[in-house]
Protein backbone atom coordinates (compact mmCIF):
# COMPACT_ATOMS: atom_id res chain seq x y z
CA UNK A 1 0.00 0.00 0.00
CA UNK A 2 1.17 3.49 -0.84
CA UNK A 3 1.71 5.95 1.97
CA UNK A 4 1.49 9.16 -0.05
CA UNK A 5 -1.41 10.64 -1.94
CA UNK A 6 -0.96 11.44 -5.62
CA UNK A 7 -0.93 15.22 -5.59
CA UNK A 8 -0.76 18.40 -7.65
CA UNK A 9 1.62 18.28 -10.60
CA UNK A 10 1.53 14.48 -10.85
CA UNK A 11 0.10 12.59 -13.76
CA UNK A 12 -3.21 10.97 -12.84
CA UNK A 13 -2.77 7.17 -12.99
CA UNK A 14 -4.03 5.23 -15.97
CA UNK A 15 -7.13 3.14 -15.33
CA UNK A 16 -9.82 1.14 -17.06
CA UNK A 17 -12.76 0.26 -14.80
CA UNK A 18 -16.42 -0.68 -15.01
CA UNK A 19 -18.89 1.96 -13.92
CA UNK A 20 -22.63 2.07 -13.39
CA UNK A 21 -24.07 4.52 -15.92
CA UNK A 22 -27.76 3.58 -16.12
CA UNK A 23 -30.61 1.72 -14.46
CA UNK A 24 -31.84 0.45 -17.88
CA UNK A 25 -31.57 -3.34 -18.07
CA UNK A 26 -28.71 -4.33 -20.37
CA UNK A 27 -27.18 -0.83 -20.30
CA UNK A 28 -26.24 -0.56 -16.62
CA UNK A 29 -22.46 -0.88 -17.02
CA UNK A 30 -19.87 0.84 -19.15
CA UNK A 31 -16.08 0.70 -19.08
CA UNK A 32 -14.44 4.07 -18.55
CA UNK A 33 -10.75 4.87 -18.70
CA UNK A 34 -8.24 7.57 -17.94
CA UNK A 35 -8.07 8.32 -21.66
CA UNK A 36 -11.76 9.25 -22.03
CA UNK A 37 -11.46 12.84 -20.78
CA UNK A 38 -8.14 13.43 -22.54
CA UNK A 39 -9.43 12.24 -25.90
CA UNK A 40 -12.45 14.51 -25.48
CA UNK A 41 -10.18 17.44 -24.49
CA UNK A 42 -12.06 17.78 -21.20
CA UNK A 43 -11.14 18.31 -17.57
CA UNK A 44 -11.85 15.50 -15.11
CA UNK A 45 -13.31 15.77 -11.64
CA UNK A 46 -13.16 12.42 -9.85
CA UNK A 47 -14.54 12.26 -6.35
CA UNK A 48 -14.21 9.26 -4.04
CA UNK A 49 -16.41 8.13 -1.16
CA UNK A 50 -15.73 5.36 1.38
CA UNK A 51 -18.74 3.01 1.11
CA UNK A 52 -22.07 2.62 -0.60
CA UNK A 53 -25.20 2.30 1.58
CA UNK A 54 -23.87 4.79 4.14
CA UNK A 55 -25.02 8.19 5.37
CA UNK A 56 -22.72 11.06 4.35
CA UNK A 57 -21.91 9.64 0.91
CA UNK A 58 -25.36 9.98 -0.70
CA UNK A 59 -25.59 13.63 0.37
CA UNK A 60 -22.39 14.35 -1.57
CA UNK A 61 -23.32 12.24 -4.59
CA UNK A 62 -26.75 13.90 -4.81
CA UNK A 63 -25.16 17.37 -4.58
CA UNK A 64 -22.66 16.58 -7.36
CA UNK A 65 -25.62 15.36 -9.44
CA UNK A 66 -27.54 18.61 -8.81
CA UNK A 67 -24.49 20.51 -10.09
CA UNK A 68 -23.84 18.15 -13.04
CA UNK A 69 -24.77 20.75 -15.66
CA UNK A 70 -22.33 23.20 -14.04
CA UNK A 71 -19.52 20.68 -14.63
CA UNK A 72 -20.74 20.03 -18.19
CA UNK A 73 -20.72 23.81 -18.85
CA UNK A 74 -17.04 23.80 -17.85
CA UNK A 75 -16.10 20.99 -20.29
CA UNK A 76 -15.54 18.70 -17.35
CA UNK A 77 -16.18 14.97 -17.09
CA UNK A 78 -17.57 14.12 -13.65
CA UNK A 79 -16.90 10.65 -12.20
CA UNK A 80 -17.82 9.32 -8.77
CA UNK A 81 -15.84 6.39 -7.38
CA UNK A 82 -15.51 3.96 -4.50
CA UNK A 83 -14.01 0.55 -3.88
CA UNK A 84 -17.44 -1.11 -3.94
CA UNK A 85 -18.35 -3.31 -6.91
CA UNK A 86 -20.48 -2.23 -9.85
CA UNK A 87 -23.23 -4.54 -8.55
CA UNK A 88 -23.27 -2.81 -5.16
CA UNK A 89 -23.33 0.59 -6.94
CA UNK A 90 -26.29 -0.56 -9.04
CA UNK A 91 -28.20 -1.92 -6.05
CA UNK A 92 -27.59 1.33 -4.13
CA UNK A 93 -28.78 3.44 -7.08
CA UNK A 94 -31.95 1.35 -7.36
CA UNK A 95 -32.50 1.52 -3.58
CA UNK A 96 -31.85 5.23 -2.90
CA UNK A 97 -34.24 7.94 -4.16
CA UNK A 98 -31.46 10.54 -4.52
CA UNK A 99 -29.26 8.24 -6.63
CA UNK A 100 -31.67 6.81 -9.23
CA UNK A 101 -31.29 9.72 -11.66
CA UNK A 102 -27.51 10.13 -11.58
CA UNK A 103 -26.08 11.76 -14.70
CA UNK A 104 -22.47 10.67 -14.11
CA UNK A 105 -20.79 7.25 -13.84
CA UNK A 106 -20.17 5.49 -10.51
CA UNK A 107 -16.76 3.90 -11.00
CA UNK A 108 -16.19 0.53 -9.32
CA UNK A 109 -12.60 0.08 -8.10
CA UNK A 110 -13.34 -3.40 -6.77
CA UNK A 111 -9.68 -4.47 -6.87
CA UNK A 112 -8.77 -1.24 -5.01
CA UNK A 113 -5.89 -0.90 -7.47
CA UNK A 114 -6.66 2.70 -8.49
CA UNK A 115 -7.33 3.83 -4.91
CA UNK A 116 -4.08 2.17 -3.85
CA UNK A 117 -2.13 3.79 -6.69
CA UNK A 118 -3.64 7.16 -5.71
CA UNK A 119 -2.60 6.51 -2.08
CA UNK A 120 -6.09 7.24 -0.75
CA UNK A 121 -6.94 4.02 1.12
CA UNK A 122 -7.70 4.36 4.82
CA UNK A 123 -5.26 2.13 6.75
CA UNK A 124 -7.67 -0.07 8.73
CA UNK A 125 -10.74 -0.67 6.57
CA UNK A 126 -8.98 -0.14 3.22
CA UNK A 127 -11.78 2.09 1.95
CA UNK A 128 -11.13 5.33 0.09
CA UNK A 129 -11.01 8.61 1.94
CA UNK A 130 -13.31 11.38 0.66
CA UNK A 131 -10.89 12.66 -1.96
CA UNK A 132 -11.63 14.97 -4.88
CA UNK A 133 -9.27 15.32 -7.84
CA UNK A 134 -9.35 17.98 -10.55
CA UNK A 135 -7.32 16.77 -13.54
CA UNK A 136 -6.59 18.93 -16.59
CA UNK A 137 -7.16 17.71 -20.18
CA UNK A 138 -3.49 16.59 -20.38
CA UNK A 139 -3.98 14.24 -17.41
CA UNK A 140 -2.11 16.33 -14.82
CA UNK A 141 -3.55 16.66 -11.31
CA UNK A 142 -4.24 20.34 -10.66
CA UNK A 143 -6.10 20.13 -7.30
CA UNK A 144 -6.65 17.55 -4.57
CA UNK A 145 -8.90 17.86 -1.53
CA UNK A 146 -8.97 15.18 1.16
CA UNK A 147 -11.64 14.89 3.83
CA UNK A 148 -11.71 12.42 6.69
CA UNK A 149 -14.33 9.69 6.47
CA UNK A 150 -16.91 11.51 8.60
CA UNK A 151 -16.93 14.92 6.86
CA UNK A 152 -18.68 15.68 3.57
CA UNK A 153 -17.11 17.97 0.99
CA UNK A 154 -18.32 21.25 -0.51
CA UNK A 155 -19.29 20.85 -4.18
CA UNK A 156 -19.46 24.62 -4.71
CA UNK A 157 -15.80 24.85 -3.65
CA UNK A 158 -14.89 22.20 -6.24
CA UNK A 159 -16.60 24.33 -8.90
CA UNK A 160 -14.91 27.50 -7.63
CA UNK A 161 -11.46 25.92 -7.84
CA UNK A 162 -12.22 24.46 -11.27
CA UNK A 163 -13.24 27.95 -12.47
CA UNK A 164 -10.02 29.42 -11.08
CA UNK A 165 -7.84 26.75 -12.68
CA UNK A 166 -9.57 27.20 -16.02
CA UNK A 167 -8.76 30.95 -16.07
CA UNK A 168 -5.06 30.00 -16.20
CA UNK A 169 -4.47 33.26 -14.30
CA UNK A 170 -3.62 34.29 -10.75
CA UNK A 171 -6.77 34.13 -8.60
CA UNK A 172 -6.78 35.75 -5.13
CA UNK A 173 -8.22 34.30 -1.94
CA UNK A 174 -12.00 33.67 -2.12
CA UNK A 175 -12.01 34.51 -5.84
CA UNK A 176 -15.18 33.54 -7.68
CA UNK A 177 -15.99 33.37 -11.38
CA UNK A 178 -16.56 36.81 -12.86
CA UNK A 179 -14.25 38.62 -10.44
CA UNK A 180 -10.97 40.21 -11.53
CA UNK A 181 -7.83 38.10 -11.47
CA UNK A 182 -4.42 39.43 -10.40
CA UNK A 183 -1.79 40.92 -12.69
CA UNK A 184 1.71 39.62 -12.04
KEMARDREN-31854 format. One record per residue (C-alpha): residue in three letters; x negated, y, z. Coordinates in steps of 0.1 Angstrom, whole numbers, plus 5000, padded with zeros to 4 digits. Each point is the difference from the previous one (the first is absolute). Layout:
! KEMARDREN-31854
residu	xx	yy	zz
ALA	X	Y	Z
...
//
This chain:
! KEMARDREN-31854
residu	xx	yy	zz
UNK	5000	5000	5000
UNK	4988	5035	4992
UNK	4995	5024	5028
UNK	5002	5033	4979
UNK	5029	5014	4982
UNK	4996	5008	4963
UNK	4999	5038	5000
UNK	4999	5032	4980
UNK	4976	4999	4970
UNK	5001	4962	4998
UNK	5014	4981	4970
UNK	5033	4984	5010
UNK	4996	4962	4998
UNK	5012	4980	4970
UNK	5031	4979	5007
UNK	5027	4980	4982
UNK	5030	4992	5023
UNK	5036	4990	4998
UNK	5025	5027	5011
UNK	5037	5001	5005
UNK	5015	5024	4975
UNK	5037	4991	4998
UNK	5028	4981	5016
UNK	5012	4988	4966
UNK	4998	4962	4998
UNK	4971	4990	4977
UNK	4985	5035	5001
UNK	4990	5002	5037
UNK	4963	4997	4996
UNK	4974	5017	4979
UNK	4962	4999	5000
UNK	4983	5034	5005
UNK	4963	5008	4999
UNK	4975	5027	5008
UNK	4999	5007	4962
UNK	5037	5010	4997
UNK	4997	5035	5012
UNK	4966	5006	4983
UNK	5013	4988	4966
UNK	5030	5023	5004
UNK	4978	5029	5010
UNK	5019	5004	5033
UNK	4990	5005	5036
UNK	5008	4972	5025
UNK	5014	5003	5035
UNK	4999	4966	5018
UNK	5013	4999	5034
UNK	4997	4970	5024
UNK	5022	4988	5028
UNK	4993	4973	5026
UNK	5030	4976	4997
UNK	5034	4996	4983
UNK	5031	4997	5022
UNK	4987	5025	5025
UNK	5011	5034	5013
UNK	4977	5029	4990
UNK	4992	4985	4965
UNK	5035	5004	4984
UNK	5002	5036	5011
UNK	4968	5007	4980
UNK	5009	4979	4970
UNK	5035	5017	4998
UNK	4984	5035	5002
UNK	4975	4992	4972
UNK	5029	4988	4980
UNK	5019	5032	5006
UNK	4970	5019	4987
UNK	4993	4976	4971
UNK	5010	5026	4973
UNK	4975	5025	5017
UNK	4972	4975	4994
UNK	5012	4993	4964
UNK	5000	5038	4993
UNK	4963	5000	5011
UNK	4991	4972	4975
UNK	4994	4977	5030
UNK	5007	4963	5002
UNK	5014	4991	5035
UNK	4993	4966	5014
UNK	5009	4986	5034
UNK	4980	4971	5014
UNK	4997	4976	5029
UNK	4985	4966	5006
UNK	5034	4983	5000
UNK	5010	4978	4970
UNK	5021	5011	4970
UNK	5027	4977	5013
UNK	5001	5017	5034
UNK	5000	5034	4983
UNK	5030	4988	4979
UNK	5019	4987	5030
UNK	4994	5032	5019
UNK	5012	5021	4970
UNK	5032	4979	4997
UNK	5005	5002	5038
UNK	4993	5037	5007
UNK	5024	5027	4987
UNK	4973	5026	4997
UNK	4978	4977	4979
UNK	5024	4986	4974
UNK	4996	5029	4975
UNK	4962	5004	5001
UNK	4986	5017	4969
UNK	4964	4989	5006
UNK	4983	4966	5003
UNK	4994	4982	5033
UNK	4966	4984	4995
UNK	4994	4966	5017
UNK	4964	4996	5012
UNK	5007	4965	5013
UNK	4964	4989	4999
UNK	4991	5033	5019
UNK	4971	5003	4975
UNK	5008	5036	4990
UNK	5006	5011	5036
UNK	4968	4984	5010
UNK	4980	5016	4972
UNK	5015	5034	5010
UNK	4990	4993	5036
UNK	5035	5007	5013
UNK	5008	4968	5019
UNK	5008	5004	5037
UNK	4976	4977	5019
UNK	5024	4978	5020
UNK	5030	4994	4979
UNK	4983	5006	4966
UNK	5028	5022	4987
UNK	4993	5032	4982
UNK	4999	5033	5018
UNK	5023	5028	4988
UNK	4976	5013	4973
UNK	5007	5023	4971
UNK	4977	5003	4971
UNK	5000	5027	4973
UNK	4980	4988	4970
UNK	4993	5021	4969
UNK	5006	4988	4964
UNK	4963	4989	4998
UNK	5005	4976	5030
UNK	4981	5021	5026
UNK	5014	5004	5035
UNK	5007	5036	5006
UNK	5019	4998	5034
UNK	5005	4975	5027
UNK	5023	5003	5031
UNK	5001	4973	5027
UNK	5026	4997	5026
UNK	5001	4975	5029
UNK	5026	4973	4998
UNK	5026	5018	5021
UNK	5000	5034	4983
UNK	5018	5008	4967
UNK	4984	5023	4974
UNK	5012	5032	4985
UNK	5010	4997	4963
UNK	5002	5037	4995
UNK	4963	5002	5011
UNK	4991	4974	4974
UNK	5017	5021	4973
UNK	4983	5032	5013
UNK	4966	4984	4998
UNK	5007	4986	4965
UNK	5010	5034	4988
UNK	4968	5015	5014
UNK	4978	4974	4984
UNK	5018	5004	4967
UNK	4992	5037	4999
UNK	4963	4991	4999
UNK	4994	5033	5019
UNK	4991	5010	5036
UNK	5032	4998	5021
UNK	5000	5017	5035
UNK	5014	4985	5032
UNK	5038	4994	4998
UNK	5000	5008	4963
UNK	5032	4990	4981
UNK	5008	4999	4963
UNK	5006	5034	4985
UNK	4976	5018	5025
UNK	4968	5016	4989
UNK	4968	4979	5000
UNK	4966	5013	5011
UNK	4974	5015	4977
UNK	4965	4987	5007
//
